[in-house]
Amino acid sequence: MKIFDSHVHLDLMMGEDILRMAWGGVEAAMVPSPHLMKGLFQPGSLFELWEKTLDYIVKYAASMGVDTYVGIAVPFYGIAADKWQECLDKMPEYLKEERVVCVGEIGLDVANDHEKWLMREQIAMANDFDMPLIVHGPTPREPQVRDVTADMIQVLKEEKFPLDRAVLDHTGKNTLQARFDSGCVTGLSICYDKLTAEEAAEIVEENEALRDKIIVGSELGYGGGGHLSVVKAAWAMKHDGMPESEIERVTWDNPRRVFGLA
């Protein structure tokens, strides 16, 4: 059974955990830029992160058997004030790299003016480079999640981005229907503060008609057995009797199509 982890921060993981992912059937992975850099950084720190991901992380994961692709984006928190434009100006250079196949993760946490401006700027860049998007949203437990999810969808529509190329990640049960109704791709994030592997499996099983617009990712890539969360979801689906071909629609076929790799 083939697995493509559609959102995992491999730079936060130990090498042995990446190896375990490969043992569990993860053959490919998408590593997006984080939406938050923990601390306060100058643009050079972000560029170093992009360089490390494209050079070291891609090659290191490949040595463990995981074919790795990259999303490039400017985080909306963690960059020193008035330095975001410098980061945006540099971003097109990295979008031309062979392993970069999407813009992300971009998005909103509280939907303030800064977040919306930065999201719009990067949507425009994705349109210019004909690339899909990975869109970050609040975790399901945050009180603003329903309103901000609606705001994210509205921004995508206003910027005339093709919705079937926008992955709305960090899905929780409380915004699931809104994501399905949006026309976007629904990213099931299997993480301690979003969905369990069993919950993700249940969503896939109960929405057969929508399976072509669902992909699955481990999201954080750290904490307990989080690096195996997509493997666990695939196992749960198989245990519940889903054919492997149907499981691979969400764990392999869809992410490869969305990211232009099929």
PEVEN-V254557 format. One record per residue. N is the residue number from 1. SS is DSSP state (a for helix, b for strand, c for the rest). OMEGA is omega in radians with two decimals (* if undefined). D_CENTER is the distance of its C-alpha to the mean C-alpha in Angstrom with 2 decimals. Layout:
n=(N,N)
ss=(SS,SS)
omega=(OMEGA,OMEGA)
d_center=(D_CENTER,D_CENTER)
//
This chain:
n=(1,2,3,4,5,6,7,8,9,10,11,12,13,14,15,16,17,18,19,20,21,22,23,24,25,26,27,28,29,30,31,32,33,34,35,36,37,38,39,40,41,42,43,44,45,46,47,48,49,50,51,52,53,54,55,56,57,58,59,60,61,62,63,64,65,66,67,68,69,70,71,72,73,74,75,76,77,78,79,80,81,82,83,84,85,86,87,88,89,90,91,92,93,94,95,96,97,98,99,100,101,102,103,104,105,106,107,108,109,110,111,112,113,114,115,116,117,118,119,120,121,122,123,124,125,126,127,128,129,130,131,132,133,134,135,136,137,138,139,140,141,142,143,144,145,146,147,148,149,150,151,152,153,154,155,156,157,158,159,160,161,162,163,164,165,166,167,168,169,170,171,172,173,174,175,176,177,178,179,180,181,182,183,184,185,186,187,188,189,190,191,192,193,194,195,196,197,198,199,200,201,202,203,204,205,206,207,208,209,210,211,212,213,214,215,216,217,218,219,220,221,222,223,224,225,226,227,228,229,230,231,232,233,234,235,236,237,238,239,240,241,242,243,244,245,246,247,248,249,250,251,252,253,254,255,256,257,258,259,260,261,262)
ss=(c,c,b,b,b,c,c,b,c,a,a,a,c,c,a,a,a,a,a,a,a,a,a,c,c,b,b,b,b,b,b,b,c,c,c,b,b,b,b,b,b,c,a,a,a,a,a,a,a,a,a,a,a,a,a,a,a,a,a,a,a,a,a,c,c,c,b,b,b,b,b,b,c,c,c,c,b,b,b,c,c,c,c,a,a,a,a,a,a,a,a,a,a,a,a,c,c,c,c,b,b,b,b,b,b,b,b,c,c,c,c,c,a,a,a,a,a,a,a,a,a,a,a,a,a,a,a,a,a,c,c,b,b,b,b,b,c,c,c,c,c,c,c,c,a,a,a,a,a,a,a,a,a,a,a,a,a,a,c,c,c,c,a,a,a,b,b,b,c,c,c,c,a,a,a,a,a,a,a,a,a,a,c,c,b,b,b,b,b,b,c,c,c,c,b,c,a,a,a,a,a,a,a,a,a,a,c,a,a,a,a,a,a,b,b,b,b,c,b,c,c,c,c,c,c,a,a,a,a,a,a,a,a,a,a,a,a,a,a,c,c,c,c,a,a,a,a,a,a,a,a,a,a,a,a,a,a,a,c,c,c,c)
omega=(-3.07,-3.13,3.03,3.09,-2.94,3.13,-3.14,-3.12,-3.05,-3.13,3.13,-3.00,3.02,-3.10,-3.11,3.10,3.07,3.09,3.12,3.04,3.14,3.09,-3.11,3.09,3.10,-3.11,-3.11,-3.09,3.01,3.12,3.10,2.98,3.14,3.08,-3.08,2.97,-3.00,-3.07,3.10,-2.95,2.97,-3.12,-3.13,3.13,3.10,3.13,3.09,3.10,3.10,-3.14,3.14,-3.12,-3.08,-3.09,-3.01,-3.02,-3.14,-3.10,-3.14,3.11,3.11,3.13,3.09,3.11,-3.12,3.13,-2.90,3.10,-2.93,2.94,-3.12,3.10,3.05,-3.12,-3.11,2.98,3.08,3.09,-3.12,-3.10,3.09,3.14,-3.09,-3.11,3.09,3.11,3.13,-3.13,-3.11,-3.00,-3.13,3.10,-3.09,3.11,3.11,-3.12,-3.04,-3.06,3.11,-3.06,3.10,2.99,-3.13,0.01,3.02,3.05,-3.05,2.97,3.14,3.09,3.04,-3.05,-3.13,-3.13,-3.11,3.10,-3.10,3.08,-3.14,3.13,-3.07,2.98,3.12,3.13,3.10,3.07,-3.13,-3.09,3.14,-3.10,3.03,-3.10,2.84,-3.02,3.10,3.02,3.13,3.07,-3.04,-3.08,-3.11,-3.00,-3.09,-2.92,-3.12,-3.13,-3.09,3.06,3.09,3.11,-3.14,3.14,3.14,3.12,3.11,3.14,-3.13,3.13,3.08,3.08,3.12,-2.96,-3.14,3.08,3.12,3.11,3.06,-3.09,3.08,-3.11,2.95,-3.12,-3.06,3.06,-3.05,-3.08,3.12,3.12,3.08,-3.08,-3.02,-3.01,3.08,3.00,-3.14,3.11,3.11,-3.10,-3.08,-2.99,-3.02,-3.09,-3.12,-3.14,2.94,3.10,-3.13,3.11,3.12,3.11,-3.14,3.12,3.13,-3.10,-3.04,-3.06,-3.08,-3.09,-3.09,-3.03,3.13,-3.13,3.09,2.97,-2.99,3.11,3.12,3.00,-3.04,3.13,3.04,3.12,3.13,3.12,-3.07,-3.12,3.14,-3.00,3.11,3.06,-3.14,3.12,3.11,3.10,-3.13,3.11,3.13,3.13,3.13,3.04,3.10,3.06,-3.12,-3.14,3.11,3.08,-3.10,3.03,-3.09,-3.09,-3.08,-3.02,-3.07,3.13,3.10,3.11,-3.09,-3.11,3.04,-3.09,-3.09,*)
d_center=(21.11,18.23,14.73,11.53,8.94,5.78,3.83,7.09,9.20,12.20,14.30,14.81,16.17,19.68,20.61,22.16,19.04,17.31,20.56,20.44,17.07,18.89,21.90,19.98,18.97,15.56,16.48,13.32,9.96,7.13,7.50,6.14,9.00,9.39,10.39,13.56,16.02,18.43,21.73,23.04,22.66,24.13,22.23,23.42,21.30,18.08,19.53,20.40,16.87,15.76,18.90,18.40,14.95,16.38,19.68,19.78,16.44,16.18,19.84,19.97,17.32,19.25,22.38,21.05,20.27,16.49,15.83,13.03,11.30,9.99,8.28,10.97,11.40,14.10,13.34,15.32,17.09,18.81,20.48,24.23,25.67,26.35,24.33,21.22,23.08,23.90,20.25,19.56,22.67,21.52,18.05,19.50,21.01,17.77,16.27,19.28,18.43,18.42,15.25,13.17,11.89,9.66,9.73,7.02,6.18,9.29,10.82,13.53,14.84,18.49,18.71,21.42,22.73,21.02,17.46,18.38,20.09,17.29,14.84,17.65,18.40,15.02,14.96,18.39,17.33,14.78,17.77,20.08,18.20,17.38,13.65,10.80,8.39,4.90,6.89,7.38,10.48,13.19,13.44,15.63,18.73,18.86,21.76,20.29,17.24,19.03,20.38,17.29,15.31,18.31,18.31,14.80,15.92,19.22,18.02,16.15,19.45,21.63,20.00,20.52,17.09,16.94,15.14,14.53,12.24,10.05,7.12,8.02,5.81,8.20,10.82,14.29,17.52,18.93,16.66,16.10,18.93,18.07,14.71,16.66,19.37,17.36,16.93,13.17,10.88,10.28,7.23,9.31,8.24,11.28,12.33,15.75,15.24,13.32,14.33,16.55,16.44,19.51,18.23,15.27,17.96,20.25,17.99,17.63,21.34,22.51,20.78,22.02,22.43,18.79,17.30,16.64,14.00,12.09,9.41,8.86,6.87,8.85,6.61,9.61,11.37,14.74,17.46,19.75,18.47,14.77,14.20,15.89,14.25,12.96,16.44,18.05,16.56,17.78,21.05,21.46,21.14,23.60,25.86,26.02,27.29,24.55,25.33,23.14,22.74,21.20,18.85,17.73,17.00,13.82,13.24,14.26,15.70,13.16,10.13,12.93,14.31,11.41,10.74,14.54,15.44,17.68)
//
